[in-house]
Amino acid sequence: QVQLVESGGGLVQAGDSLRLSCVASGGPVSTYTMGWFRQTPGKEREFVAGINWNGGRTDYADAVKGRFTISRDNSKSSVALQMNSLKPEDTAVYYCALRWRLSVTIPTMSNEYQYWGQGTQVTVSS
């Protein structure tokens, strides 16, 4: 069984940067799509970024394009989200997710991912 653990969240000011990390254990992850989602109270969990098995294909939500970068290190079974130029609107709990099934495109719906981390809080003040 796969376990995902996120880290790197915190409290920052607008314009600052954070780097989130997700480490997988319990099984191989090198061939699977990985994604980052975020959620605020009362809202649906939304797609932030995704990356395919070898890092050759990435996808981003419009709200974070040009500011966030997703990457993976399969030798360490990890995926990272570099977040630059943070805005108060980025405040949320960020979740790492793994899709077990192979797909050509990167899924953007939360129910298309089978394994989830516990989440890490990112708070951006004005």
Backbone as XML, in Angstrom:
<?xml version="1.0"?>
<chain id="A" units="angstrom">
  <residue number="1" name="GLN">
    <atom name="N" x="0.853" y="-1.185" z="0.000"/>
    <atom name="CA" x="0.000" y="0.000" z="0.000"/>
    <atom name="C" x="0.889" y="1.236" z="0.000"/>
  </residue>
  <residue number="2" name="VAL">
    <atom name="N" x="0.498" y="2.231" z="-0.784"/>
    <atom name="CA" x="1.280" y="3.447" z="-0.931"/>
    <atom name="C" x="0.862" y="4.460" z="0.121"/>
  </residue>
  <residue number="3" name="GLN">
    <atom name="N" x="1.849" y="5.091" z="0.735"/>
    <atom name="CA" x="1.611" y="6.209" z="1.637"/>
    <atom name="C" x="2.327" y="7.441" z="1.100"/>
  </residue>
  <residue number="4" name="LEU">
    <atom name="N" x="1.661" y="8.589" z="1.182"/>
    <atom name="CA" x="2.210" y="9.850" z="0.716"/>
    <atom name="C" x="2.262" y="10.819" z="1.882"/>
  </residue>
  <residue number="5" name="VAL">
    <atom name="N" x="3.390" y="11.499" z="2.046"/>
    <atom name="CA" x="3.569" y="12.441" z="3.137"/>
    <atom name="C" x="4.061" y="13.762" z="2.575"/>
  </residue>
  <residue number="6" name="GLU">
    <atom name="N" x="3.280" y="14.827" z="2.780"/>
    <atom name="CA" x="3.655" y="16.161" z="2.328"/>
    <atom name="C" x="4.384" y="16.908" z="3.434"/>
  </residue>
  <residue number="7" name="SER">
    <atom name="N" x="5.217" y="17.852" z="3.024"/>
    <atom name="CA" x="5.890" y="18.736" z="3.958"/>
    <atom name="C" x="6.241" y="20.031" z="3.243"/>
  </residue>
  <residue number="8" name="GLY">
    <atom name="N" x="6.612" y="21.041" z="4.004"/>
    <atom name="CA" x="7.088" y="22.287" z="3.433"/>
    <atom name="C" x="6.139" y="23.459" z="3.528"/>
  </residue>
  <residue number="9" name="GLY">
    <atom name="N" x="4.929" y="23.238" z="4.014"/>
    <atom name="CA" x="3.996" y="24.329" z="4.152"/>
    <atom name="C" x="4.401" y="25.274" z="5.269"/>
  </residue>
  <residue number="10" name="GLY">
    <atom name="N" x="3.727" y="26.415" z="5.316"/>
    <atom name="CA" x="4.027" y="27.387" z="6.343"/>
    <atom name="C" x="3.297" y="28.688" z="6.126"/>
  </residue>
  <residue number="11" name="LEU">
    <atom name="N" x="3.651" y="29.677" z="6.937"/>
    <atom name="CA" x="3.068" y="31.007" z="6.866"/>
    <atom name="C" x="4.077" y="31.952" z="6.217"/>
  </residue>
  <residue number="12" name="VAL">
    <atom name="N" x="3.678" y="32.574" z="5.123"/>
    <atom name="CA" x="4.551" y="33.492" z="4.398"/>
    <atom name="C" x="3.776" y="34.736" z="4.008"/>
  </residue>
  <residue number="13" name="GLN">
    <atom name="N" x="4.500" y="35.740" z="3.551"/>
    <atom name="CA" x="3.884" y="36.962" z="3.056"/>
    <atom name="C" x="3.727" y="36.905" z="1.550"/>
  </residue>
  <residue number="14" name="ALA">
    <atom name="N" x="2.801" y="37.689" z="1.042"/>
    <atom name="CA" x="2.601" y="37.768" z="-0.399"/>
    <atom name="C" x="3.912" y="38.107" z="-1.099"/>
  </residue>
  <residue number="15" name="GLY">
    <atom name="N" x="4.178" y="37.390" z="-2.187"/>
    <atom name="CA" x="5.405" y="37.574" z="-2.929"/>
    <atom name="C" x="6.502" y="36.607" z="-2.553"/>
  </residue>
  <residue number="16" name="ASP">
    <atom name="N" x="6.363" y="35.936" z="-1.427"/>
    <atom name="CA" x="7.362" y="34.972" z="-0.984"/>
    <atom name="C" x="7.228" y="33.654" z="-1.736"/>
  </residue>
  <residue number="17" name="SER">
    <atom name="N" x="8.144" y="32.735" z="-1.441"/>
    <atom name="CA" x="8.167" y="31.426" z="-2.080"/>
    <atom name="C" x="8.153" y="30.315" z="-1.043"/>
  </residue>
  <residue number="18" name="LEU">
    <atom name="N" x="7.618" y="29.180" z="-1.441"/>
    <atom name="CA" x="7.651" y="27.963" z="-0.657"/>
    <atom name="C" x="7.893" y="26.787" z="-1.589"/>
  </residue>
  <residue number="19" name="ARG">
    <atom name="N" x="8.505" y="25.748" z="-1.055"/>
    <atom name="CA" x="8.694" y="24.523" z="-1.803"/>
    <atom name="C" x="8.068" y="23.378" z="-1.016"/>
  </residue>
  <residue number="20" name="LEU">
    <atom name="N" x="7.049" y="22.773" z="-1.592"/>
    <atom name="CA" x="6.396" y="21.633" z="-0.983"/>
    <atom name="C" x="7.026" y="20.346" z="-1.496"/>
  </residue>
  <residue number="21" name="SER">
    <atom name="N" x="7.085" y="19.356" z="-0.625"/>
    <atom name="CA" x="7.638" y="18.070" z="-0.994"/>
    <atom name="C" x="6.671" y="16.966" z="-0.605"/>
  </residue>
  <residue number="22" name="CYS">
    <atom name="N" x="6.621" y="15.930" z="-1.411"/>
    <atom name="CA" x="5.796" y="14.761" z="-1.148"/>
    <atom name="C" x="6.657" y="13.532" z="-1.346"/>
  </residue>
  <residue number="23" name="VAL">
    <atom name="N" x="6.745" y="12.712" z="-0.322"/>
    <atom name="CA" x="7.544" y="11.497" z="-0.372"/>
    <atom name="C" x="6.618" y="10.290" z="-0.288"/>
  </residue>
  <residue number="24" name="ALA">
    <atom name="N" x="6.805" y="9.349" z="-1.198"/>
    <atom name="CA" x="5.982" y="8.153" z="-1.249"/>
    <atom name="C" x="6.729" y="6.968" z="-0.675"/>
  </residue>
  <residue number="25" name="SER">
    <atom name="N" x="5.985" y="6.080" z="-0.047"/>
    <atom name="CA" x="6.548" y="4.850" z="0.483"/>
    <atom name="C" x="5.526" y="3.734" z="0.334"/>
  </residue>
  <residue number="26" name="GLY">
    <atom name="N" x="5.999" y="2.499" z="0.458"/>
    <atom name="CA" x="5.104" y="1.359" z="0.426"/>
    <atom name="C" x="4.918" y="0.726" z="-0.937"/>
  </residue>
  <residue number="27" name="GLY">
    <atom name="N" x="5.512" y="1.302" z="-1.971"/>
    <atom name="CA" x="5.393" y="0.748" z="-3.305"/>
    <atom name="C" x="6.062" y="1.629" z="-4.328"/>
  </residue>
  <residue number="28" name="PRO">
    <atom name="N" x="6.280" y="1.119" z="-5.522"/>
    <atom name="CA" x="6.912" y="1.918" z="-6.576"/>
    <atom name="C" x="5.963" y="2.980" z="-7.106"/>
  </residue>
  <residue number="29" name="VAL">
    <atom name="N" x="6.509" y="4.141" z="-7.417"/>
    <atom name="CA" x="5.703" y="5.251" z="-7.930"/>
    <atom name="C" x="6.257" y="5.817" z="-9.221"/>
  </residue>
  <residue number="30" name="SER">
    <atom name="N" x="7.342" y="5.281" z="-9.728"/>
    <atom name="CA" x="8.052" y="5.886" z="-10.842"/>
    <atom name="C" x="7.253" y="5.902" z="-12.136"/>
  </residue>
  <residue number="31" name="THR">
    <atom name="N" x="6.271" y="5.028" z="-12.291"/>
    <atom name="CA" x="5.514" y="4.945" z="-13.533"/>
    <atom name="C" x="4.159" y="5.639" z="-13.458"/>
  </residue>
  <residue number="32" name="TYR">
    <atom name="N" x="3.897" y="6.361" z="-12.392"/>
    <atom name="CA" x="2.563" y="6.888" z="-12.158"/>
    <atom name="C" x="2.510" y="8.401" z="-12.216"/>
  </residue>
  <residue number="33" name="THR">
    <atom name="N" x="1.338" y="8.902" z="-12.600"/>
    <atom name="CA" x="1.082" y="10.330" z="-12.570"/>
    <atom name="C" x="0.955" y="10.804" z="-11.127"/>
  </residue>
  <residue number="34" name="MET">
    <atom name="N" x="1.576" y="11.939" z="-10.839"/>
    <atom name="CA" x="1.485" y="12.556" z="-9.529"/>
    <atom name="C" x="0.881" y="13.944" z="-9.670"/>
  </residue>
  <residue number="35" name="GLY">
    <atom name="N" x="0.123" y="14.343" z="-8.676"/>
    <atom name="CA" x="-0.515" y="15.643" z="-8.734"/>
    <atom name="C" x="-0.523" y="16.356" z="-7.400"/>
  </residue>
  <residue number="36" name="TRP">
    <atom name="N" x="-0.722" y="17.660" z="-7.475"/>
    <atom name="CA" x="-0.949" y="18.493" z="-6.304"/>
    <atom name="C" x="-2.327" y="19.125" z="-6.416"/>
  </residue>
  <residue number="37" name="PHE">
    <atom name="N" x="-3.084" y="19.052" z="-5.341"/>
    <atom name="CA" x="-4.390" y="19.679" z="-5.229"/>
    <atom name="C" x="-4.382" y="20.590" z="-4.011"/>
  </residue>
  <residue number="38" name="ARG">
    <atom name="N" x="-5.348" y="21.495" z="-3.952"/>
    <atom name="CA" x="-5.481" y="22.341" z="-2.772"/>
    <atom name="C" x="-6.953" y="22.532" z="-2.442"/>
  </residue>
  <residue number="39" name="GLN">
    <atom name="N" x="-7.206" y="22.817" z="-1.169"/>
    <atom name="CA" x="-8.574" y="22.953" z="-0.710"/>
    <atom name="C" x="-8.658" y="23.969" z="0.420"/>
  </residue>
  <residue number="40" name="THR">
    <atom name="N" x="-9.682" y="24.814" z="0.361"/>
    <atom name="CA" x="-9.986" y="25.753" z="1.427"/>
    <atom name="C" x="-11.345" y="25.395" z="2.007"/>
  </residue>
  <residue number="41" name="PRO">
    <atom name="N" x="-11.632" y="25.827" z="3.245"/>
    <atom name="CA" x="-12.907" y="25.468" z="3.864"/>
    <atom name="C" x="-14.103" y="25.873" z="3.015"/>
  </residue>
  <residue number="42" name="GLY">
    <atom name="N" x="-15.028" y="24.939" z="2.841"/>
    <atom name="CA" x="-16.238" y="25.213" z="2.102"/>
    <atom name="C" x="-16.114" y="25.132" z="0.598"/>
  </residue>
  <residue number="43" name="LYS">
    <atom name="N" x="-14.936" y="24.789" z="0.093"/>
    <atom name="CA" x="-14.727" y="24.712" z="-1.344"/>
    <atom name="C" x="-14.311" y="23.308" z="-1.760"/>
  </residue>
  <residue number="44" name="GLU">
    <atom name="N" x="-14.526" y="23.010" z="-3.033"/>
    <atom name="CA" x="-14.099" y="21.738" z="-3.591"/>
    <atom name="C" x="-12.577" y="21.698" z="-3.690"/>
  </residue>
  <residue number="45" name="ARG">
    <atom name="N" x="-12.043" y="20.505" z="-3.570"/>
    <atom name="CA" x="-10.620" y="20.326" z="-3.774"/>
    <atom name="C" x="-10.297" y="20.584" z="-5.244"/>
  </residue>
  <residue number="46" name="GLU">
    <atom name="N" x="-9.337" y="21.452" z="-5.513"/>
    <atom name="CA" x="-9.041" y="21.848" z="-6.879"/>
    <atom name="C" x="-7.643" y="21.431" z="-7.305"/>
  </residue>
  <residue number="47" name="PHE">
    <atom name="N" x="-7.528" y="21.131" z="-8.576"/>
    <atom name="CA" x="-6.263" y="20.745" z="-9.174"/>
    <atom name="C" x="-5.319" y="21.928" z="-9.220"/>
  </residue>
  <residue number="48" name="VAL">
    <atom name="N" x="-4.066" y="21.684" z="-8.885"/>
    <atom name="CA" x="-3.028" y="22.713" z="-8.936"/>
    <atom name="C" x="-2.010" y="22.403" z="-10.021"/>
  </residue>
  <residue number="49" name="ALA">
    <atom name="N" x="-1.440" y="21.203" z="-9.981"/>
    <atom name="CA" x="-0.410" y="20.819" z="-10.936"/>
    <atom name="C" x="-0.301" y="19.313" z="-10.995"/>
  </residue>
  <residue number="50" name="GLY">
    <atom name="N" x="0.164" y="18.792" z="-12.133"/>
    <atom name="CA" x="0.365" y="17.371" z="-12.291"/>
    <atom name="C" x="1.587" y="17.093" z="-13.136"/>
  </residue>
  <residue number="51" name="ILE">
    <atom name="N" x="2.129" y="15.886" z="-12.997"/>
    <atom name="CA" x="3.331" y="15.501" z="-13.723"/>
    <atom name="C" x="3.252" y="14.018" z="-14.051"/>
  </residue>
  <residue number="52" name="ASN">
    <atom name="N" x="3.661" y="13.646" z="-15.267"/>
    <atom name="CA" x="3.569" y="12.258" z="-15.679"/>
    <atom name="C" x="4.773" y="11.457" z="-15.198"/>
  </residue>
  <residue number="53" name="TRP">
    <atom name="N" x="4.866" y="10.216" z="-15.656"/>
    <atom name="CA" x="5.805" y="9.254" z="-15.078"/>
    <atom name="C" x="7.264" y="9.655" z="-15.178"/>
  </residue>
  <residue number="54" name="ASN">
    <atom name="N" x="7.651" y="10.317" z="-16.271"/>
    <atom name="CA" x="9.061" y="10.665" z="-16.443"/>
    <atom name="C" x="9.329" y="12.168" z="-16.364"/>
  </residue>
  <residue number="55" name="GLY">
    <atom name="N" x="8.318" y="12.930" z="-16.002"/>
    <atom name="CA" x="8.478" y="14.370" z="-15.900"/>
    <atom name="C" x="8.408" y="15.107" z="-17.214"/>
  </residue>
  <residue number="56" name="GLY">
    <atom name="N" x="8.163" y="14.396" z="-18.319"/>
    <atom name="CA" x="8.131" y="15.026" z="-19.619"/>
    <atom name="C" x="6.859" y="15.786" z="-19.930"/>
  </residue>
  <residue number="57" name="ARG">
    <atom name="N" x="5.827" y="15.569" z="-19.163"/>
    <atom name="CA" x="4.568" y="16.261" z="-19.358"/>
    <atom name="C" x="4.083" y="16.807" z="-18.031"/>
  </residue>
  <residue number="58" name="THR">
    <atom name="N" x="3.757" y="18.081" z="-18.024"/>
    <atom name="CA" x="3.210" y="18.725" z="-16.837"/>
    <atom name="C" x="1.962" y="19.503" z="-17.198"/>
  </residue>
  <residue number="59" name="ASP">
    <atom name="N" x="1.154" y="19.789" z="-16.205"/>
    <atom name="CA" x="-0.047" y="20.575" z="-16.406"/>
    <atom name="C" x="-0.285" y="21.408" z="-15.159"/>
  </residue>
  <residue number="60" name="TYR">
    <atom name="N" x="-0.828" y="22.604" z="-15.360"/>
    <atom name="CA" x="-1.044" y="23.526" z="-14.260"/>
    <atom name="C" x="-2.404" y="24.176" z="-14.358"/>
  </residue>
  <residue number="61" name="ALA">
    <atom name="N" x="-2.975" y="24.464" z="-13.208"/>
    <atom name="CA" x="-4.174" y="25.280" z="-13.178"/>
    <atom name="C" x="-3.835" y="26.685" z="-13.664"/>
  </residue>
  <residue number="62" name="ASP">
    <atom name="N" x="-4.790" y="27.319" z="-14.335"/>
    <atom name="CA" x="-4.552" y="28.657" z="-14.859"/>
    <atom name="C" x="-4.114" y="29.632" z="-13.761"/>
  </residue>
  <residue number="63" name="ALA">
    <atom name="N" x="-4.634" y="29.455" z="-12.568"/>
    <atom name="CA" x="-4.352" y="30.382" z="-11.486"/>
    <atom name="C" x="-2.903" y="30.353" z="-11.027"/>
  </residue>
  <residue number="64" name="VAL">
    <atom name="N" x="-2.171" y="29.279" z="-11.355"/>
    <atom name="CA" x="-0.797" y="29.158" z="-10.867"/>
    <atom name="C" x="0.229" y="29.110" z="-11.986"/>
  </residue>
  <residue number="65" name="LYS">
    <atom name="N" x="-0.192" y="29.122" z="-13.231"/>
    <atom name="CA" x="0.743" y="29.067" z="-14.346"/>
    <atom name="C" x="1.714" y="30.239" z="-14.299"/>
  </residue>
  <residue number="66" name="GLY">
    <atom name="N" x="2.987" y="29.930" z="-14.513"/>
    <atom name="CA" x="4.018" y="30.950" z="-14.468"/>
    <atom name="C" x="4.564" y="31.214" z="-13.093"/>
  </residue>
  <residue number="67" name="ARG">
    <atom name="N" x="3.905" y="30.712" z="-12.059"/>
    <atom name="CA" x="4.352" y="30.925" z="-10.688"/>
    <atom name="C" x="4.768" y="29.630" z="-9.995"/>
  </residue>
  <residue number="68" name="PHE">
    <atom name="N" x="4.080" y="28.534" z="-10.292"/>
    <atom name="CA" x="4.358" y="27.250" z="-9.657"/>
    <atom name="C" x="5.045" y="26.318" z="-10.643"/>
  </residue>
  <residue number="69" name="THR">
    <atom name="N" x="5.915" y="25.455" z="-10.136"/>
    <atom name="CA" x="6.592" y="24.455" z="-10.949"/>
    <atom name="C" x="6.561" y="23.117" z="-10.233"/>
  </residue>
  <residue number="70" name="ILE">
    <atom name="N" x="6.069" y="22.097" z="-10.917"/>
    <atom name="CA" x="6.045" y="20.753" z="-10.361"/>
    <atom name="C" x="7.215" y="19.961" z="-10.932"/>
  </residue>
  <residue number="71" name="SER">
    <atom name="N" x="7.814" y="19.126" z="-10.118"/>
    <atom name="CA" x="8.919" y="18.281" z="-10.548"/>
    <atom name="C" x="8.890" y="16.981" z="-9.763"/>
  </residue>
  <residue number="72" name="ARG">
    <atom name="N" x="9.632" y="15.993" z="-10.246"/>
    <atom name="CA" x="9.683" y="14.723" z="-9.535"/>
    <atom name="C" x="11.081" y="14.146" z="-9.586"/>
  </residue>
  <residue number="73" name="ASP">
    <atom name="N" x="11.393" y="13.351" z="-8.589"/>
    <atom name="CA" x="12.653" y="12.635" z="-8.502"/>
    <atom name="C" x="12.302" y="11.188" z="-8.210"/>
  </residue>
  <residue number="74" name="ASN">
    <atom name="N" x="12.235" y="10.380" z="-9.256"/>
    <atom name="CA" x="11.798" y="9.005" z="-9.080"/>
    <atom name="C" x="12.781" y="8.170" z="-8.267"/>
  </residue>
  <residue number="75" name="SER">
    <atom name="N" x="14.054" y="8.544" z="-8.288"/>
    <atom name="CA" x="15.034" y="7.820" z="-7.487"/>
    <atom name="C" x="14.769" y="7.982" z="-5.999"/>
  </residue>
  <residue number="76" name="LYS">
    <atom name="N" x="14.089" y="9.056" z="-5.628"/>
    <atom name="CA" x="13.749" y="9.317" z="-4.235"/>
    <atom name="C" x="12.261" y="9.153" z="-3.964"/>
  </residue>
  <residue number="77" name="SER">
    <atom name="N" x="11.512" y="8.719" z="-4.974"/>
    <atom name="CA" x="10.065" y="8.547" z="-4.862"/>
    <atom name="C" x="9.404" y="9.807" z="-4.329"/>
  </residue>
  <residue number="78" name="SER">
    <atom name="N" x="9.771" y="10.944" z="-4.902"/>
    <atom name="CA" x="9.264" y="12.207" z="-4.399"/>
    <atom name="C" x="8.794" y="13.112" z="-5.534"/>
  </residue>
  <residue number="79" name="VAL">
    <atom name="N" x="7.915" y="14.016" z="-5.190"/>
    <atom name="CA" x="7.449" y="15.049" z="-6.104"/>
    <atom name="C" x="7.443" y="16.361" z="-5.337"/>
  </residue>
  <residue number="80" name="ALA">
    <atom name="N" x="7.801" y="17.438" z="-6.017"/>
    <atom name="CA" x="7.893" y="18.739" z="-5.372"/>
    <atom name="C" x="7.038" y="19.758" z="-6.099"/>
  </residue>
  <residue number="81" name="LEU">
    <atom name="N" x="6.646" y="20.782" z="-5.376"/>
    <atom name="CA" x="5.928" y="21.914" z="-5.949"/>
    <atom name="C" x="6.614" y="23.181" z="-5.491"/>
  </residue>
  <residue number="82" name="GLN">
    <atom name="N" x="7.314" y="23.829" z="-6.413"/>
    <atom name="CA" x="7.944" y="25.105" z="-6.129"/>
    <atom name="C" x="6.932" y="26.206" z="-6.375"/>
  </residue>
  <residue number="83" name="MET">
    <atom name="N" x="6.637" y="26.985" z="-5.352"/>
    <atom name="CA" x="5.624" y="28.024" z="-5.428"/>
    <atom name="C" x="6.293" y="29.376" z="-5.249"/>
  </residue>
  <residue number="84" name="ASN">
    <atom name="N" x="6.276" y="30.182" z="-6.292"/>
    <atom name="CA" x="6.857" y="31.512" z="-6.264"/>
    <atom name="C" x="5.767" y="32.567" z="-6.380"/>
  </residue>
  <residue number="85" name="SER">
    <atom name="N" x="6.117" y="33.781" z="-6.003"/>
    <atom name="CA" x="5.189" y="34.910" z="-6.093"/>
    <atom name="C" x="3.838" y="34.572" z="-5.490"/>
  </residue>
  <residue number="86" name="LEU">
    <atom name="N" x="3.868" y="34.048" z="-4.299"/>
    <atom name="CA" x="2.637" y="33.600" z="-3.653"/>
    <atom name="C" x="1.682" y="34.749" z="-3.390"/>
  </residue>
  <residue number="87" name="LYS">
    <atom name="N" x="0.398" y="34.446" z="-3.524"/>
    <atom name="CA" x="-0.671" y="35.399" z="-3.312"/>
    <atom name="C" x="-1.568" y="34.922" z="-2.179"/>
  </residue>
  <residue number="88" name="PRO">
    <atom name="N" x="-2.279" y="35.830" z="-1.518"/>
    <atom name="CA" x="-3.223" y="35.388" z="-0.486"/>
    <atom name="C" x="-4.231" y="34.364" z="-0.999"/>
  </residue>
  <residue number="89" name="GLU">
    <atom name="N" x="-4.590" y="34.443" z="-2.263"/>
    <atom name="CA" x="-5.523" y="33.495" z="-2.854"/>
    <atom name="C" x="-4.968" y="32.072" z="-2.914"/>
  </residue>
  <residue number="90" name="ASP">
    <atom name="N" x="-3.661" y="31.913" z="-2.730"/>
    <atom name="CA" x="-3.042" y="30.593" z="-2.720"/>
    <atom name="C" x="-3.187" y="29.890" z="-1.375"/>
  </residue>
  <residue number="91" name="THR">
    <atom name="N" x="-3.685" y="30.591" z="-0.378"/>
    <atom name="CA" x="-3.855" y="30.000" z="0.939"/>
    <atom name="C" x="-4.792" y="28.798" z="0.869"/>
  </residue>
  <residue number="92" name="ALA">
    <atom name="N" x="-4.322" y="27.655" z="1.343"/>
    <atom name="CA" x="-5.098" y="26.422" z="1.284"/>
    <atom name="C" x="-4.300" y="25.308" z="1.939"/>
  </residue>
  <residue number="93" name="VAL">
    <atom name="N" x="-4.961" y="24.179" z="2.131"/>
    <atom name="CA" x="-4.266" y="22.948" z="2.454"/>
    <atom name="C" x="-3.899" y="22.286" z="1.140"/>
  </residue>
  <residue number="94" name="TYR">
    <atom name="N" x="-2.634" y="21.974" z="0.975"/>
    <atom name="CA" x="-2.146" y="21.377" z="-0.258"/>
    <atom name="C" x="-1.946" y="19.880" z="-0.070"/>
  </residue>
  <residue number="95" name="TYR">
    <atom name="N" x="-2.456" y="19.107" z="-1.020"/>
    <atom name="CA" x="-2.414" y="17.653" z="-0.955"/>
    <atom name="C" x="-1.634" y="17.075" z="-2.126"/>
  </residue>
  <residue number="96" name="CYS">
    <atom name="N" x="-0.822" y="16.098" z="-1.835"/>
    <atom name="CA" x="-0.152" y="15.299" z="-2.850"/>
    <atom name="C" x="-1.027" y="14.105" z="-3.192"/>
  </residue>
  <residue number="97" name="ALA">
    <atom name="N" x="-1.082" y="13.739" z="-4.468"/>
    <atom name="CA" x="-1.923" y="12.632" z="-4.901"/>
    <atom name="C" x="-1.216" y="11.791" z="-5.952"/>
  </residue>
  <residue number="98" name="LEU">
    <atom name="N" x="-1.573" y="10.515" z="-5.992"/>
    <atom name="CA" x="-1.002" y="9.566" z="-6.942"/>
    <atom name="C" x="-2.123" y="8.875" z="-7.709"/>
  </residue>
  <residue number="99" name="ARG">
    <atom name="N" x="-1.951" y="8.812" z="-9.037"/>
    <atom name="CA" x="-2.889" y="8.086" z="-9.885"/>
    <atom name="C" x="-2.281" y="6.746" z="-10.252"/>
  </residue>
  <residue number="100" name="TRP">
    <atom name="N" x="-2.952" y="5.677" z="-9.894"/>
    <atom name="CA" x="-2.441" y="4.329" z="-10.122"/>
    <atom name="C" x="-2.532" y="3.912" z="-11.585"/>
  </residue>
  <residue number="101" name="ARG">
    <atom name="N" x="-3.577" y="4.305" z="-12.266"/>
    <atom name="CA" x="-3.807" y="3.894" z="-13.645"/>
    <atom name="C" x="-3.103" y="4.815" z="-14.629"/>
  </residue>
  <residue number="102" name="LEU">
    <atom name="N" x="-2.593" y="4.219" z="-15.697"/>
    <atom name="CA" x="-1.908" y="4.973" z="-16.734"/>
    <atom name="C" x="-2.901" y="5.796" z="-17.544"/>
  </residue>
  <residue number="103" name="SER">
    <atom name="N" x="-2.521" y="7.005" z="-17.904"/>
    <atom name="CA" x="-3.331" y="7.858" z="-18.752"/>
    <atom name="C" x="-2.422" y="8.683" z="-19.654"/>
  </residue>
  <residue number="104" name="VAL">
    <atom name="N" x="-2.946" y="9.039" z="-20.823"/>
    <atom name="CA" x="-2.161" y="9.827" z="-21.771"/>
    <atom name="C" x="-2.035" y="11.266" z="-21.296"/>
  </residue>
  <residue number="105" name="THR">
    <atom name="N" x="-3.155" y="11.828" z="-20.873"/>
    <atom name="CA" x="-3.162" y="13.185" z="-20.345"/>
    <atom name="C" x="-3.100" y="13.149" z="-18.825"/>
  </residue>
  <residue number="106" name="ILE">
    <atom name="N" x="-2.852" y="14.294" z="-18.230"/>
    <atom name="CA" x="-2.783" y="14.377" z="-16.776"/>
    <atom name="C" x="-4.168" y="14.689" z="-16.239"/>
  </residue>
  <residue number="107" name="PRO">
    <atom name="N" x="-4.747" y="13.784" z="-15.459"/>
    <atom name="CA" x="-6.084" y="14.035" z="-14.924"/>
    <atom name="C" x="-6.097" y="15.244" z="-13.999"/>
  </residue>
  <residue number="108" name="THR">
    <atom name="N" x="-7.214" y="15.959" z="-14.003"/>
    <atom name="CA" x="-7.360" y="17.144" z="-13.164"/>
    <atom name="C" x="-8.497" y="17.026" z="-12.158"/>
  </residue>
  <residue number="109" name="MET">
    <atom name="N" x="-9.170" y="15.894" z="-12.128"/>
    <atom name="CA" x="-10.250" y="15.676" z="-11.181"/>
    <atom name="C" x="-9.742" y="14.852" z="-10.002"/>
  </residue>
  <residue number="110" name="SER">
    <atom name="N" x="-10.138" y="15.226" z="-8.812"/>
    <atom name="CA" x="-9.631" y="14.567" z="-7.621"/>
    <atom name="C" x="-10.003" y="13.088" z="-7.567"/>
  </residue>
  <residue number="111" name="ASN">
    <atom name="N" x="-11.168" y="12.721" z="-8.109"/>
    <atom name="CA" x="-11.588" y="11.324" z="-8.052"/>
    <atom name="C" x="-10.843" y="10.439" z="-9.041"/>
  </residue>
  <residue number="112" name="GLU">
    <atom name="N" x="-9.938" y="11.005" z="-9.815"/>
    <atom name="CA" x="-9.103" y="10.236" z="-10.722"/>
    <atom name="C" x="-7.768" y="9.844" z="-10.089"/>
  </residue>
  <residue number="113" name="TYR">
    <atom name="N" x="-7.569" y="10.216" z="-8.837"/>
    <atom name="CA" x="-6.373" y="9.852" z="-8.094"/>
    <atom name="C" x="-6.753" y="8.935" z="-6.938"/>
  </residue>
  <residue number="114" name="GLN">
    <atom name="N" x="-5.934" y="7.935" z="-6.687"/>
    <atom name="CA" x="-6.287" y="6.883" z="-5.736"/>
    <atom name="C" x="-5.619" y="7.010" z="-4.373"/>
  </residue>
  <residue number="115" name="TYR">
    <atom name="N" x="-4.476" y="7.667" z="-4.315"/>
    <atom name="CA" x="-3.748" y="7.789" z="-3.058"/>
    <atom name="C" x="-3.493" y="9.247" z="-2.747"/>
  </residue>
  <residue number="116" name="TRP">
    <atom name="N" x="-3.658" y="9.595" z="-1.463"/>
    <atom name="CA" x="-3.566" y="10.981" z="-1.025"/>
    <atom name="C" x="-2.732" y="11.109" z="0.233"/>
  </residue>
  <residue number="117" name="GLY">
    <atom name="N" x="-2.005" y="12.210" z="0.319"/>
    <atom name="CA" x="-1.309" y="12.536" z="1.542"/>
    <atom name="C" x="-2.231" y="13.207" z="2.532"/>
  </residue>
  <residue number="118" name="GLN">
    <atom name="N" x="-1.687" y="13.550" z="3.687"/>
    <atom name="CA" x="-2.491" y="14.138" z="4.763"/>
    <atom name="C" x="-2.701" y="15.634" z="4.597"/>
  </residue>
  <residue number="119" name="GLY">
    <atom name="N" x="-1.936" y="16.259" z="3.725"/>
    <atom name="CA" x="-2.055" y="17.680" z="3.482"/>
    <atom name="C" x="-1.068" y="18.502" z="4.286"/>
  </residue>
  <residue number="120" name="THR">
    <atom name="N" x="-0.684" y="19.646" z="3.736"/>
    <atom name="CA" x="0.176" y="20.590" z="4.425"/>
    <atom name="C" x="-0.377" y="21.993" z="4.217"/>
  </residue>
  <residue number="121" name="GLN">
    <atom name="N" x="-0.446" y="22.768" z="5.290"/>
    <atom name="CA" x="-1.083" y="24.080" z="5.248"/>
    <atom name="C" x="-0.146" y="25.126" z="4.675"/>
  </residue>
  <residue number="122" name="VAL">
    <atom name="N" x="-0.652" y="25.894" z="3.717"/>
    <atom name="CA" x="0.047" y="27.051" z="3.183"/>
    <atom name="C" x="-0.813" y="28.274" z="3.444"/>
  </residue>
  <residue number="123" name="THR">
    <atom name="N" x="-0.262" y="29.247" z="4.144"/>
    <atom name="CA" x="-0.976" y="30.475" z="4.450"/>
    <atom name="C" x="-0.162" y="31.660" z="3.946"/>
  </residue>
  <residue number="124" name="VAL">
    <atom name="N" x="-0.786" y="32.485" z="3.124"/>
    <atom name="CA" x="-0.120" y="33.645" z="2.531"/>
    <atom name="C" x="-0.835" y="34.895" z="3.007"/>
  </residue>
  <residue number="125" name="SER">
    <atom name="N" x="-0.133" y="35.733" z="3.746"/>
    <atom name="CA" x="-0.711" y="36.961" z="4.267"/>
    <atom name="C" x="-0.466" y="38.111" z="3.304"/>
  </residue>
  <residue number="126" name="SER">
    <atom name="N" x="-1.313" y="39.140" z="3.412"/>
    <atom name="CA" x="-1.192" y="40.309" z="2.549"/>
    <atom name="C" x="-0.011" y="41.165" z="2.953"/>
  </residue>
</chain>
